[in-house]
Amino acid sequence: MTKSASELTYFVCQMLSSPSKVEFQSILNENDIDTRMQIVAGFLSKELTTKRVQKDKIESLNKKMKERFGGRGGGDDA
């Protein structure tokens, strides 16, 4: 289990954009797997929150554009 959990933390970190090289190295240096998983879970939560905020901003801008141009913005509303 420990090896699988360790590999999972490495895999997840590689998929994230938020940890800096220094932060990623600190995760790699952490020997306690529970602590490492908590750190990675924190980065994952932070990144998901950031993505949701970005998505909400884009949806808000799209809505404003549709309202401003009366739905003639050339979007994907077919």
C-alpha positions, 0 to 999 in steps of 0.5 A: 500500500505504501508504494502505491500511495507514494506513486499516486502522490507523485503522479498527482503532483505531476498532473498539477500546475500549482506546486512550484519546483521547491514545493514539489521537491518538499513533497518528494522529500516527505517520508511520512506517506500520510503527511505527503498525501495531505500535502498533495490533497491540499494542492489538488484542492487549491487547483480545483478551486482555482479552476472553478473560479476561472470557469465561473469567470469565463461563463460570466463573460460569455453571459455578458457578451451574449447579453450585449450582442443579443446572442449574435456573438458567433458562439456555439449556440446553434 
